[in-house]
């Protein structure tokens, strides 16, 4: 009897031409960390906990980025760092801390893709000085494994390490290792403080003293704010 009732119900549907309504699929959420993502607000709210404290807590920043659902930790030659894909024309955020005694060394690399033009860093970080050496700058290697460097140093937040033959940038700087621009072209850009990608905004505190490392952590929030501001400018 039950089977007959089910058959009748199916037949009634066929005879009446009833449409079965299938709900539309939910919109696809881009797997990127956008300038308006709440992760940035969460880090801003927690910022006051770090200011004026010698031993800083990078774990909070890392946890906020991971909680966004867009960032994943990856092993790198300098340690395990968080990687976040960003809204175009930005490319990727790499963030983490190396070591911890007495102050962790912040490492951040915020990249922009080829199509990014007229990036202005002057108001956010001040003027920068172009420096280069080795293969990255189109020169001979200084030592067998020398990658060289081609950068613009935001002084006084950046410096070159010593001795000179092994010099490398430290602190806050723009990295043009992937750019075909010559040092003379970079100097022309630096004079106007208007740069074209590809480039990376880098904070590398591994070679700084404790005071420099603490200051570098505060600069991270300025770098985040710069990216968020670029995103707001791109909005229609």
N, C-alpha and C positions, 0 to 999 in steps of 0.2 A: 504493500500500500504506500509506504514511504517513497520507494523508488518511483512509483507512478505519479505522486504529487510533484516530485522534483522534475520529472519529465514534462509534466504539464506546465510548470513554471517556466521552464526553458522554452517550450513551444510558445507560451504567451509572449515572452520577450521577443521572439523571432517574428511573431505575427504583428505585434504592435510597433516594431521598428524602434524600440527604445535604444537610445545612445548611452553607452557607458562612458561617463566623464572621467578622464585621467588627469589628475592635477599636473600642472606644468612643473618641470624640473626647477629646482632653486637656482638662482644665478650663480655662476662660477666666481668665487672670490679669488682675485689675483694672489698668487703665492709670493708676494713681495712685501717688504716693510715700507709702507708709504710715509710721506712726511706728516700725515695726520694720525698715524697709528697711536693708540693709547700708551704703547710702551714708552714713548718719549715723555709723556706726561707723568707716567709712573716714576721714571728716573728723576724728573724735575722735583717731584714731591719728596723723594728720598735724598735729594742733593744736600740739604741742610745737615744731614747726619755726618757728611764727610768733611765739610769745610772746617778748617782749623784743627783737624785731627791728623796727627802724624801718620798713624797706621790706618790706611784707608781700606775700605771694604769694596773690592771690585766685584765680589760675589753678587751684590745687589744689582749692579748694572747687568751682569751676565744673566742673572735669573729673569730680569725684566725682558731682556731680548729673547731669551728662550721661551718665555711665557707667551710671547706674541704669536707663536706658532709658525713663524717664518724663518727662524734662525736655527742653525744646527752647529754643534761643536765638531771641529775637525782637527786632526793631528797635523802639526806643521813642524818645520825644523827647530822653531824656537819654543814650542810647547803647544798645548791644546787651546785653540782660539775659536771664538764664535764667528760664523760666517752668515751674513744676512744679504739676500738680494734686494736691491733698492729700485725705486721708480726711476724710469728713464727720464733724462739722460744720465742720471747717476747709475753706477753699476753694482757696487758691492761694498758692504761694510764688514771689516774684519776687526774684531776687538777681543782683548784679553789682558791678563796680567801675568808677568813672568817673575817668579820668585816671591819673597814676602818678608825678608829680614833686612833692615827693620821696616822698609816701606816697599810695597810691590811696585814693579816697573810696568807702567801702562804701555800697551802697544795697540795702536789704532791705525787702520788704513781705510780711508774713505775715497772710493774711486769714482771718476766720471768717464763716460764713454766718448768715442770719437766725435759724436754729433754735438757734444756740449761745447758752446762757444761763449766768449765774453764773460768768463767767470771772474767776479770781482771779490778779492779777499782783503783789500786795503782796510775797509771799515771794521771788519771783524778781527783782523790780526795785525794790522799795520803793514809797513813796507817789508819787502824781503830782498835778500841778496843772492844773486846767482853764483853757483859754484859747481865745478865739475872736474872729474879726473878719470883716467882709465877708459876701458872700452865703452862704457855707457855714454861718455862724452866724446867718443870718436878718437881716443888716444890709445897708445900702447898700454898693455897691462903693466901694472906696477909690480906685480908678483904673479906667480903661475895661476892662481885661482881667482884673480881680481875681476869682479864684475864691474867695478867702477861706480860712479854716481854722477847724476845730472839733476841738480836740485835748486830750489830757491829757499833760502833759510830765513825764517821769521825771527830775527834777532830782537830782543835778547833771549827768546825762548828756544833758540837752536844754536848749535855749534858743530864744529868738525872735531872728531876725536884725534888723538895723537898716539904714536908718532905719525908724521905726515905721510910716509910711504904706505901706511895702513889706514889713513884717514877715511872716515865714513860719517855721514850726517847723523846727528842725534837731536832729540827734542822735536820741535814743531817745524815742518817744512813741506814744500811741494815736491813730489817726486816725478820726474819726467823721463824715467827709464824707458817707458814704452813709446815715447814721443819721438818723431823724426826731426823735431825742431833743433836747430843748432844752439850753441851757447849764446851766440850773438843775437839770435832771434828771441831767446828767452830773456836776455837783458833788455831788449826793446819792449817786450811784454811787461817786464818788471818795472820799467820806468813809468808805464801807464797803469800798472797793477790790473791789467786785463789779460787773462790767460785763456788759451784754448786747450781742450782735452785732445788726446788722453792724458790724464794726470791723476795722481793720488795725493790727497791731503793726509800727511802722516804725523803721528805722534809716537815717537819711539824713545821711551825713558830708560831703556836698559843701561845706557852709558852715562846717566846723570847721577848726581849726588842725591841725598835724601830730600833736600829742599827743592831741587829741580824736579824730582819725582812727584812730590806733593803738588807743585804748581802744574805739572803736566796733567795730573788727574783733573784739575779744575778746567784746563784747556779742552778736555774731552767734551764738556758740556757746551763750550763755545763752538766746537766743530759740529756737534749735533744740531745746534741752533742754526748754524750756517746752512746745513743741508735742508732743514725744515723750511728755512726762509726761501731757498731756491725752489722748493716744491710749491710754496704758496704763490710765488711769482709766476710759476708755470700754469697755475689754475686759471680757467677762463673767467 
